[in-house]
Amino acid sequence: QVGDEVLVALCDFARNSLREYDVIGRYGGDEFTLLLPQTDTQAALAIGNRLETGIQAMQLPCLNGTTVTISGGIATKRGVEDKLDAVLKVADQALYEAKRLGRARIVAH
């Protein structure tokens, strides 16, 4: 139940931190996908880092002072020929690089 409370808090924080036309969705387990229309890599990194910093600063009563961190992978769709599954694969590779580098970070490919 604590895990569910954390996921709800993370989603609420992200939804309130994103622009009205950005979309967040649960991808599976504790993984989420953000769709950031008309956002280049640098702006996506800024958004990801702002989310990571804000989430790490959250104080959730259910966690008794434990800090929550996120890791993220960013990939940008550069053209109409880019297929969604290919973009998601690149983002997933960036996510695993973020985890390999020590977590609590955002990596772009």
MMTF fields as JSON, N, C-alpha, C and O atoms, coordinates in Angstrom:
{
  "mmtfVersion": "1.0.0",
  "mmtfProducer": "UNKNOWN",
  "numBonds": 435,
  "numAtoms": 436,
  "numGroups": 109,
  "numChains": 1,
  "numModels": 1,
  "chainsPerModel": [1],
  "groupsPerChain": [109],
  "chainIdList": ["A"],
  "bondAtomList": [4, 2, 8, 6, 12, 10, 16, 14, 20, 18, 24, 22, 28, 26, 32, 30, 36, 34, 40, 38, 44, 42, 48, 46, 52, 50, 56, 54, 60, 58, 64, 62, 68, 66, 72, 70, 76, 74, 80, 78, 84, 82, 88, 86, 92, 90, 96, 94, 100, 98, 104, 102, 108, 106, 112, 110, 116, 114, 120, 118, 124, 122, 128, 126, 132, 130, 136, 134, 140, 138, 144, 142, 148, 146, 152, 150, 156, 154, 160, 158, 164, 162, 168, 166, 172, 170, 176, 174, 180, 178, 184, 182, 188, 186, 192, 190, 196, 194, 200, 198, 204, 202, 208, 206, 212, 210, 216, 214, 220, 218, 224, 222, 228, 226, 232, 230, 236, 234, 240, 238, 244, 242, 248, 246, 252, 250, 256, 254, 260, 258, 264, 262, 268, 266, 272, 270, 276, 274, 280, 278, 284, 282, 288, 286, 292, 290, 296, 294, 300, 298, 304, 302, 308, 306, 312, 310, 316, 314, 320, 318, 324, 322, 328, 326, 332, 330, 336, 334, 340, 338, 344, 342, 348, 346, 352, 350, 356, 354, 360, 358, 364, 362, 368, 366, 372, 370, 376, 374, 380, 378, 384, 382, 388, 386, 392, 390, 396, 394, 400, 398, 404, 402, 408, 406, 412, 410, 416, 414, 420, 418, 424, 422, 428, 426, 432, 430],
  "bondOrderList": [1, 1, 1, 1, 1, 1, 1, 1, 1, 1, 1, 1, 1, 1, 1, 1, 1, 1, 1, 1, 1, 1, 1, 1, 1, 1, 1, 1, 1, 1, 1, 1, 1, 1, 1, 1, 1, 1, 1, 1, 1, 1, 1, 1, 1, 1, 1, 1, 1, 1, 1, 1, 1, 1, 1, 1, 1, 1, 1, 1, 1, 1, 1, 1, 1, 1, 1, 1, 1, 1, 1, 1, 1, 1, 1, 1, 1, 1, 1, 1, 1, 1, 1, 1, 1, 1, 1, 1, 1, 1, 1, 1, 1, 1, 1, 1, 1, 1, 1, 1, 1, 1, 1, 1, 1, 1, 1, 1],
  "groupList": [{"groupName": "GLN", "atomNameList": ["N", "CA", "C", "O"], "elementList": ["N", "C", "C", "O"], "formalChargeList": [0, 0, 0, 0], "bondAtomList": [1, 0, 2, 1, 3, 2], "bondOrderList": [1, 1, 2], "singleLetterCode": "Q", "chemCompType": "L-PEPTIDE LINKING"}, {"groupName": "VAL", "atomNameList": ["N", "CA", "C", "O"], "elementList": ["N", "C", "C", "O"], "formalChargeList": [0, 0, 0, 0], "bondAtomList": [1, 0, 2, 1, 3, 2], "bondOrderList": [1, 1, 2], "singleLetterCode": "V", "chemCompType": "L-PEPTIDE LINKING"}, {"groupName": "GLY", "atomNameList": ["N", "CA", "C", "O"], "elementList": ["N", "C", "C", "O"], "formalChargeList": [0, 0, 0, 0], "bondAtomList": [1, 0, 2, 1, 3, 2], "bondOrderList": [1, 1, 2], "singleLetterCode": "G", "chemCompType": "PEPTIDE LINKING"}, {"groupName": "ASP", "atomNameList": ["N", "CA", "C", "O"], "elementList": ["N", "C", "C", "O"], "formalChargeList": [0, 0, 0, 0], "bondAtomList": [1, 0, 2, 1, 3, 2], "bondOrderList": [1, 1, 2], "singleLetterCode": "D", "chemCompType": "L-PEPTIDE LINKING"}, {"groupName": "GLU", "atomNameList": ["N", "CA", "C", "O"], "elementList": ["N", "C", "C", "O"], "formalChargeList": [0, 0, 0, 0], "bondAtomList": [1, 0, 2, 1, 3, 2], "bondOrderList": [1, 1, 2], "singleLetterCode": "E", "chemCompType": "L-PEPTIDE LINKING"}, {"groupName": "LEU", "atomNameList": ["N", "CA", "C", "O"], "elementList": ["N", "C", "C", "O"], "formalChargeList": [0, 0, 0, 0], "bondAtomList": [1, 0, 2, 1, 3, 2], "bondOrderList": [1, 1, 2], "singleLetterCode": "L", "chemCompType": "L-PEPTIDE LINKING"}, {"groupName": "ALA", "atomNameList": ["N", "CA", "C", "O"], "elementList": ["N", "C", "C", "O"], "formalChargeList": [0, 0, 0, 0], "bondAtomList": [1, 0, 2, 1, 3, 2], "bondOrderList": [1, 1, 2], "singleLetterCode": "A", "chemCompType": "L-PEPTIDE LINKING"}, {"groupName": "CYS", "atomNameList": ["N", "CA", "C", "O"], "elementList": ["N", "C", "C", "O"], "formalChargeList": [0, 0, 0, 0], "bondAtomList": [1, 0, 2, 1, 3, 2], "bondOrderList": [1, 1, 2], "singleLetterCode": "C", "chemCompType": "L-PEPTIDE LINKING"}, {"groupName": "PHE", "atomNameList": ["N", "CA", "C", "O"], "elementList": ["N", "C", "C", "O"], "formalChargeList": [0, 0, 0, 0], "bondAtomList": [1, 0, 2, 1, 3, 2], "bondOrderList": [1, 1, 2], "singleLetterCode": "F", "chemCompType": "L-PEPTIDE LINKING"}, {"groupName": "ARG", "atomNameList": ["N", "CA", "C", "O"], "elementList": ["N", "C", "C", "O"], "formalChargeList": [0, 0, 0, 0], "bondAtomList": [1, 0, 2, 1, 3, 2], "bondOrderList": [1, 1, 2], "singleLetterCode": "R", "chemCompType": "L-PEPTIDE LINKING"}, {"groupName": "ASN", "atomNameList": ["N", "CA", "C", "O"], "elementList": ["N", "C", "C", "O"], "formalChargeList": [0, 0, 0, 0], "bondAtomList": [1, 0, 2, 1, 3, 2], "bondOrderList": [1, 1, 2], "singleLetterCode": "N", "chemCompType": "L-PEPTIDE LINKING"}, {"groupName": "SER", "atomNameList": ["N", "CA", "C", "O"], "elementList": ["N", "C", "C", "O"], "formalChargeList": [0, 0, 0, 0], "bondAtomList": [1, 0, 2, 1, 3, 2], "bondOrderList": [1, 1, 2], "singleLetterCode": "S", "chemCompType": "L-PEPTIDE LINKING"}, {"groupName": "TYR", "atomNameList": ["N", "CA", "C", "O"], "elementList": ["N", "C", "C", "O"], "formalChargeList": [0, 0, 0, 0], "bondAtomList": [1, 0, 2, 1, 3, 2], "bondOrderList": [1, 1, 2], "singleLetterCode": "Y", "chemCompType": "L-PEPTIDE LINKING"}, {"groupName": "ILE", "atomNameList": ["N", "CA", "C", "O"], "elementList": ["N", "C", "C", "O"], "formalChargeList": [0, 0, 0, 0], "bondAtomList": [1, 0, 2, 1, 3, 2], "bondOrderList": [1, 1, 2], "singleLetterCode": "I", "chemCompType": "L-PEPTIDE LINKING"}, {"groupName": "THR", "atomNameList": ["N", "CA", "C", "O"], "elementList": ["N", "C", "C", "O"], "formalChargeList": [0, 0, 0, 0], "bondAtomList": [1, 0, 2, 1, 3, 2], "bondOrderList": [1, 1, 2], "singleLetterCode": "T", "chemCompType": "L-PEPTIDE LINKING"}, {"groupName": "PRO", "atomNameList": ["N", "CA", "C", "O"], "elementList": ["N", "C", "C", "O"], "formalChargeList": [0, 0, 0, 0], "bondAtomList": [1, 0, 2, 1, 3, 2], "bondOrderList": [1, 1, 2], "singleLetterCode": "P", "chemCompType": "L-PEPTIDE LINKING"}, {"groupName": "MET", "atomNameList": ["N", "CA", "C", "O"], "elementList": ["N", "C", "C", "O"], "formalChargeList": [0, 0, 0, 0], "bondAtomList": [1, 0, 2, 1, 3, 2], "bondOrderList": [1, 1, 2], "singleLetterCode": "M", "chemCompType": "L-PEPTIDE LINKING"}, {"groupName": "LYS", "atomNameList": ["N", "CA", "C", "O"], "elementList": ["N", "C", "C", "O"], "formalChargeList": [0, 0, 0, 0], "bondAtomList": [1, 0, 2, 1, 3, 2], "bondOrderList": [1, 1, 2], "singleLetterCode": "K", "chemCompType": "L-PEPTIDE LINKING"}, {"groupName": "HIS", "atomNameList": ["N", "CA", "C", "O"], "elementList": ["N", "C", "C", "O"], "formalChargeList": [0, 0, 0, 0], "bondAtomList": [1, 0, 2, 1, 3, 2], "bondOrderList": [1, 1, 2], "singleLetterCode": "H", "chemCompType": "L-PEPTIDE LINKING"}],
  "groupTypeList": [0, 1, 2, 3, 4, 1, 5, 1, 6, 5, 7, 3, 8, 6, 9, 10, 11, 5, 9, 4, 12, 3, 1, 13, 2, 9, 12, 2, 2, 3, 4, 8, 14, 5, 5, 5, 15, 0, 14, 3, 14, 0, 6, 6, 5, 6, 13, 2, 10, 9, 5, 4, 14, 2, 13, 0, 6, 16, 0, 5, 15, 7, 5, 10, 2, 14, 14, 1, 14, 13, 11, 2, 2, 13, 6, 14, 17, 9, 2, 1, 4, 3, 17, 5, 3, 6, 1, 5, 17, 1, 6, 3, 0, 6, 5, 12, 4, 6, 17, 9, 5, 2, 9, 6, 9, 13, 1, 6, 18],
  "groupIdList": [1, 2, 3, 4, 5, 6, 7, 8, 9, 10, 11, 12, 13, 14, 15, 16, 17, 18, 19, 20, 21, 22, 23, 24, 25, 26, 27, 28, 29, 30, 31, 32, 33, 34, 35, 36, 37, 38, 39, 40, 41, 42, 43, 44, 45, 46, 47, 48, 49, 50, 51, 52, 53, 54, 55, 56, 57, 58, 59, 60, 61, 62, 63, 64, 65, 66, 67, 68, 69, 70, 71, 72, 73, 74, 75, 76, 77, 78, 79, 80, 81, 82, 83, 84, 85, 86, 87, 88, 89, 90, 91, 92, 93, 94, 95, 96, 97, 98, 99, 100, 101, 102, 103, 104, 105, 106, 107, 108, 109],
  "secStructList": [7, 2, 2, 2, 2, 2, 2, 2, 2, 2, 2, 2, 2, 2, 2, 2, 2, 1, 7, 6, 6, 7, 3, 3, 3, 3, 3, 3, 6, 6, 3, 3, 3, 3, 3, 7, 6, 6, 7, 7, 2, 2, 2, 2, 2, 2, 2, 2, 2, 2, 2, 2, 2, 2, 2, 2, 2, 7, 7, 7, 4, 4, 4, 6, 6, 7, 7, 7, 7, 7, 7, 3, 3, 3, 7, 7, 7, 7, 1, 6, 6, 7, 7, 2, 2, 2, 2, 2, 2, 2, 2, 2, 2, 2, 2, 2, 2, 2, 2, 2, 6, 6, 1, 1, 7, 3, 3, 3, 7],
  "xCoordList": [0.826, 0.0, 0.867, 0.5, 1.996, 2.894, 3.394, 3.491, 3.71, 4.171, 3.132, 3.467, 1.868, 0.799, 0.689, 0.477, 0.832, 0.775, 1.905, 1.704, 3.083, 4.227, 3.962, 4.209, 3.462, 3.178, 2.144, 2.288, 1.102, 0.083, 0.708, 0.445, 1.538, 2.184, 3.105, 3.134, 3.852, 4.751, 3.956, 4.33, 2.866, 2.034, 1.426, 1.415, 0.922, 0.348, 1.396, 1.13, 2.594, 3.669, 4.021, 4.135, 4.194, 4.565, 3.476, 3.76, 2.236, 1.123, 1.06, 0.783, 1.313, 1.283, 2.527, 2.528, 3.582, 4.84, 4.977, 5.812, 4.169, 4.275, 3.361, 2.466, 3.61, 2.769, 1.431, 1.332, 0.412, -0.934, -1.032, -1.917, -0.147, -0.212, 0.751, 0.789, 1.529, 2.381, 1.517, 0.468, 1.968, 1.205, 2.106, 3.232, 1.603, 2.309, 1.443, 0.222, 2.084, 1.353, 2.22, 3.441, 1.586, 2.306, 2.635, 1.753, 3.893, 4.367, 4.375, 4.196, 4.586, 4.597, 5.318, 6.363, 4.775, 5.416, 5.618, 4.66, 6.879, 7.189, 7.801, 8.514, 7.522, 8.038, 6.929, 5.793, 7.291, 6.352, 6.942, 8.159, 6.072, 6.479, 5.905, 4.735, 6.742, 6.294, 6.355, 7.369, 5.294, 5.288, 5.326, 4.417, 6.378, 6.613, 6.621, 7.686, 5.448, 5.379, 6.209, 6.308, 6.792, 7.564, 8.612, 8.76, 9.339, 10.359, 11.659, 11.708, 12.709, 13.994, 14.685, 14.187, 15.834, 16.535, 16.907, 16.733, 17.417, 17.833, 16.657, 16.775, 15.532, 14.343, 13.817, 13.37, 13.864, 13.433, 14.329, 13.844, 15.635, 16.553, 16.226, 16.243, 15.931, 15.581, 14.311, 14.238, 13.312, 12.067, 12.351, 11.891, 13.101, 13.43, 14.196, 13.903, 15.176, 15.959, 15.109, 15.276, 14.2, 13.298, 12.392, 12.153, 11.892, 11.069, 11.885, 11.424, 13.084, 13.924, 14.221, 14.122, 14.58, 14.883, 13.649, 13.735, 12.508, 11.28, 10.807, 10.354, 10.907, 10.479, 11.396, 10.932, 12.682, 13.624, 13.373, 13.657, 12.845, 12.574, 11.229, 10.954, 10.388, 9.067, 9.197, 10.055, 8.335, 8.251, 6.918, 5.877, 6.934, 5.71, 5.581, 6.46, 4.494, 4.316, 4.423, 4.907, 3.978, 4.001, 5.417, 5.611, 6.413, 7.795, 8.668, 9.827, 8.135, 8.887, 10.28, 11.265, 10.355, 11.622, 12.484, 13.533, 12.08, 12.842, 12.696, 11.606, 13.785, 13.791, 13.452, 13.896, 12.667, 12.334, 13.159, 13.257, 13.747, 14.481, 13.926, 13.272, 14.199, 13.833, 15.052, 15.959, 15.048, 16.022, 15.223, 14.1, 15.795, 15.05, 15.924, 17.117, 15.294, 15.948, 15.164, 13.938, 15.862, 15.218, 15.639, 16.815, 14.656, 14.896, 13.95, 12.806, 14.413, 13.551, 13.195, 14.012, 11.987, 11.52, 11.958, 11.463, 12.87, 13.477, 12.767, 12.99, 11.926, 11.252, 10.066, 9.865, 9.284, 8.087, 8.421, 7.581, 9.655, 10.035, 10.351, 10.399, 10.566, 10.846, 9.589, 8.547, 9.695, 8.578, 8.611, 9.677, 7.425, 7.325, 8.116, 8.792, 8.05, 8.763, 10.282, 10.99, 10.784, 12.219, 12.618, 13.677, 11.775, 12.056, 12.022, 12.876, 11.046, 10.963, 12.177, 12.649, 12.686, 13.88, 15.089, 15.864, 15.248, 16.363, 16.2, 17.174, 14.975, 14.723, 15.031, 15.594, 14.669, 14.938, 16.439, 16.91, 17.186, 18.641, 19.222, 20.129, 18.697, 19.167, 18.808, 19.599, 17.627, 17.225, 18.191, 18.624, 18.532, 19.453, 20.852, 21.571, 21.235, 22.512, 22.441, 23.394, 21.319, 21.143, 21.249, 21.887, 20.633, 20.707, 22.13, 22.599, 22.812, 24.19, 25.122, 26.088, 24.829, 25.671, 25.382, 26.02, 24.453, 24.225, 22.818, 22.559, 21.915, 20.51, 20.348, 21.318, 19.092, 18.762, 19.346, 19.944, 19.155, 19.66, 18.858, 18.149, 18.986, 18.321, 19.388, 20.313, 19.271, 20.234, 19.484, 18.393, 20.066, 19.473, 20.347, 21.575, 19.711, 20.424, 19.882, 20.329],
  "yCoordList": [-1.199, 0.0, 1.258, 2.251, 1.241, 2.392, 2.68, 3.839, 1.627, 1.814, 2.526, 3.4, 2.151, 2.813, 4.284, 5.141, 4.578, 5.975, 6.795, 7.947, 6.202, 6.893, 7.151, 8.253, 6.148, 6.326, 7.42, 8.221, 7.463, 8.513, 9.883, 10.834, 9.992, 11.271, 11.713, 12.894, 10.783, 11.114, 11.605, 12.589, 10.925, 11.336, 12.711, 13.549, 12.948, 14.257, 15.351, 16.405, 15.097, 16.094, 16.358, 17.511, 15.296, 15.452, 16.187, 17.113, 15.779, 16.419, 17.916, 18.724, 18.28, 19.693, 20.456, 21.687, 19.741, 20.373, 20.508, 21.274, 19.773, 19.761, 20.812, 21.352, 21.084, 22.004, 21.338, 20.111, 22.124, 21.564, 20.606, 19.75, 20.728, 19.856, 18.671, 17.855, 18.56, 17.394, 16.246, 16.467, 15.03, 13.851, 12.911, 12.623, 12.441, 11.427, 10.18, 10.262, 9.026, 7.767, 6.684, 6.677, 5.793, 4.669, 3.674, 3.243, 3.317, 2.432, 0.981, 0.054, 0.81, -0.531, -0.504, 0.135, -1.188, -1.23, 0.166, 0.9, 0.524, 1.868, 2.739, 3.7, 2.399, 3.178, 4.02, 3.573, 5.251, 6.195, 6.745, 6.789, 7.157, 7.798, 9.208, 9.423, 10.155, 11.534, 11.851, 11.6, 12.394, 12.888, 14.407, 15.029, 14.988, 16.427, 17.01, 17.15, 17.353, 17.851, 19.123, 19.972, 19.219, 20.404, 20.773, 21.938, 19.753, 19.949, 19.343, 18.16, 20.149, 19.604, 18.914, 18.932, 18.31, 17.522, 18.356, 17.906, 19.566, 20.4, 20.771, 20.743, 21.116, 21.457, 20.215, 20.314, 19.046, 17.811, 17.479, 17.045, 17.685, 17.484, 18.422, 18.008, 19.673, 20.639, 20.198, 20.271, 19.741, 19.267, 18.034, 17.951, 17.088, 15.874, 16.171, 15.6, 17.058, 17.408, 18.146, 17.949, 18.994, 19.695, 18.69, 18.815, 17.7, 16.657, 15.854, 15.6, 15.457, 14.652, 15.417, 14.854, 16.679, 17.49, 17.659, 17.535, 17.941, 18.138, 16.874, 16.918, 15.753, 14.483, 14.093, 13.597, 14.312, 13.984, 14.838, 14.403, 16.043, 16.942, 16.664, 17.206, 15.824, 15.543, 14.842, 13.981, 15.228, 14.573, 13.849, 14.485, 12.551, 11.765, 11.082, 10.316, 11.353, 10.759, 9.236, 8.653, 8.596, 7.13, 6.567, 5.373, 7.409, 6.933, 7.204, 6.79, 7.89, 8.16, 8.732, 8.275, 9.726, 10.404, 9.8, 10.356, 8.69, 8.081, 8.939, 9.418, 9.119, 9.927, 9.069, 7.927, 9.642, 8.99, 9.659, 10.885, 8.869, 9.414, 8.805, 7.762, 9.473, 8.928, 8.945, 9.763, 8.043, 8.03, 8.14, 7.644, 8.786, 8.962, 8.859, 9.161, 8.424, 8.36, 9.175, 9.08, 9.977, 10.871, 10.502, 10.268, 10.457, 10.306, 11.26, 11.426, 11.879, 12.798, 12.199, 11.539, 12.438, 12.029, 13.132, 14.257, 12.811, 13.841, 14.039, 15.043, 13.105, 13.231, 12.298, 11.44, 12.478, 11.657, 10.186, 9.312, 9.913, 8.531, 7.768, 6.538, 8.479, 7.83, 7.131, 7.761, 5.855, 5.076, 5.145, 5.196, 5.147, 5.262, 4.174, 4.461, 2.934, 1.86, 2.069, 1.694, 2.657, 2.945, 4.056, 3.989, 5.068, 6.166, 5.641, 6.0, 4.799, 4.218, 3.352, 3.333, 2.639, 1.814, 2.678, 2.334, 3.793, 4.708, 5.296, 5.396, 5.687, 6.227, 5.182, 5.509, 3.934, 2.853, 2.646, 2.422, 2.721, 2.602, 3.739, 3.521, 4.946, 6.088, 5.9, 6.248, 5.353, 5.078, 4.106, 4.335, 3.035, 2.062, 2.648, 2.258, 3.563, 4.252, 5.115, 5.152, 5.809, 6.617, 5.746, 6.133, 4.587, 3.671, 3.167, 3.061, 2.856, 2.364, 3.427, 3.105, 4.693, 5.797, 6.178, 7.087, 5.514, 5.769, 6.194, 6.543, 6.176, 6.516, 7.984, 8.74, 8.37, 9.751, 10.751, 11.76, 10.44, 11.316, 11.093, 10.098, 12.039, 11.981, 11.949, 12.761, 11.032, 10.897, 11.005, 10.455, 11.708, 11.847, 11.165, 11.214, 10.53, 9.942, 10.562, 10.224],
  "zCoordList": [0.0, 0.0, 0.0, -0.629, 0.681, 0.696, -0.709, -1.115, -1.451, -2.826, -3.676, -4.476, -3.501, -4.239, -3.847, -4.705, -2.561, -2.098, -2.716, -3.102, -2.806, -3.405, -4.887, -5.375, -5.604, -7.028, -7.259, -8.182, -6.432, -6.56, -6.299, -7.035, -5.251, -4.935, -6.069, -6.418, -6.643, -7.76, -8.96, -9.598, -9.265, -10.405, -10.17, -11.072, -8.969, -8.651, -8.794, -9.372, -8.262, -8.356, -9.817, -10.234, -10.587, -12.0, -12.76, -13.518, -12.56, -13.272, -12.962, -13.848, -11.719, -11.323, -11.763, -11.768, -12.132, -12.539, -14.045, -14.526, -14.789, -16.244, -16.867, -16.216, -18.134, -18.88, -19.17, -19.146, -19.441, -19.622, -20.808, -20.827, -21.792, -22.962, -22.884, -23.805, -21.805, -21.601, -21.08, -20.476, -21.322, -20.919, -20.124, -20.531, -18.995, -18.213, -18.18, -18.045, -18.305, -18.245, -17.625, -17.783, -16.933, -16.336, -17.437, -18.179, -17.537, -18.597, -18.13, -18.919, -16.839, -16.252, -14.925, -14.798, -13.936, -12.623, -12.075, -11.832, -11.882, -11.383, -12.481, -12.192, -13.733, -14.861, -15.474, -15.632, -15.815, -16.409, -17.69, -17.864, -18.57, -19.81, -19.821, -19.503, -20.19, -20.376, -21.851, -22.502, -22.379, -23.752, -23.653, -23.103, -24.185, -24.092, -25.499, -26.101, -26.034, -27.411, -27.609, -26.723, -28.782, -29.178, -28.132, -27.763, -27.659, -26.636, -27.133, -27.469, -27.182, -27.617, -26.445, -25.319, -26.72, -25.712, -24.498, -23.365, -24.714, -23.582, -22.688, -21.463, -23.289, -22.495, -21.773, -20.631, -22.423, -21.771, -20.58, -19.535, -20.741, -19.617, -18.455, -17.296, -18.764, -17.71, -16.98, -15.753, -17.737, -17.125, -16.264, -15.125, -16.801, -16.048, -14.78, -13.729, -14.862, -13.676, -12.643, -11.44, -13.117, -12.186, -11.465, -10.264, -12.2, -11.578, -10.571, -9.458, -10.952, -10.049, -8.763, -7.673, -8.877, -7.692, -6.813, -5.591, -7.426, -6.661, -5.975, -4.832, -6.659, -6.074, -4.927, -3.9, -5.092, -4.025, -2.779, -1.663, -2.961, -1.833, -1.158, -0.087, -1.773, -1.199, 0.152, 0.348, 1.061, 2.36, 2.433, 2.602, 2.31, 2.345, 3.702, 4.096, 4.418, 5.742, 5.749, 6.719, 4.681, 4.635, 4.582, 4.81, 4.285, 4.15, 5.369, 5.399, 6.37, 7.599, 7.335, 7.914, 6.463, 6.208, 5.116, 4.793, 4.543, 3.458, 2.196, 1.883, 1.494, 0.28, -0.937, -1.058, -1.821, -3.088, -4.182, -4.224, -5.055, -6.199, -7.476, -7.457, -8.576, -9.881, -10.792, -10.636, -11.722, -12.805, -14.091, -14.171, -15.095, -16.333, -17.557, -17.533, -18.628, -19.922, -20.918, -20.978, -21.703, -22.663, -24.078, -24.357, -24.955, -26.39, -27.084, -26.66, -28.132, -28.867, -30.218, -30.861, -30.625, -31.954, -32.906, -32.837, -33.777, -34.622, -35.955, -36.63, -36.337, -37.623, -37.705, -36.845, -38.754, -38.906, -39.145, -38.931, -39.592, -39.849, -38.563, -38.574, -37.459, -36.185, -35.67, -35.493, -35.439, -34.904, -33.38, -32.767, -32.786, -31.333, -30.62, -29.632, -31.095, -30.412, -30.472, -29.537, -31.546, -31.648, -30.677, -30.052, -30.552, -29.622, -28.185, -27.375, -27.868, -26.521, -26.215, -25.078, -27.206, -27.004, -26.651, -25.758, -27.348, -27.051, -25.652, -24.905, -25.291, -23.951, -22.888, -21.843, -23.143, -22.201, -22.023, -20.908, -23.117, -23.027, -22.183, -21.38, -22.368, -21.567, -20.098, -19.221, -19.816, -18.439, -17.783, -16.653, -18.465, -17.874, -17.694, -16.774, -18.547, -18.342, -17.083, -16.305, -16.876, -15.67, -14.422, -13.443, -14.456, -13.309, -13.104, -11.97, -14.197, -14.117, -13.543, -12.852, -13.83, -13.358, -11.905, -11.374, -11.268, -9.857, -9.504, -8.352, -10.439, -10.201, -9.824, -9.766, -9.568, -9.2, -10.207, -9.832, -11.493, -12.556, -13.82, -13.964, -14.729, -16.016, -17.102, -17.084, -18.035, -19.133, -20.454, -20.604, -21.397, -22.73, -23.768, -23.687, -24.743, -25.894, -27.155, -28.251]
}
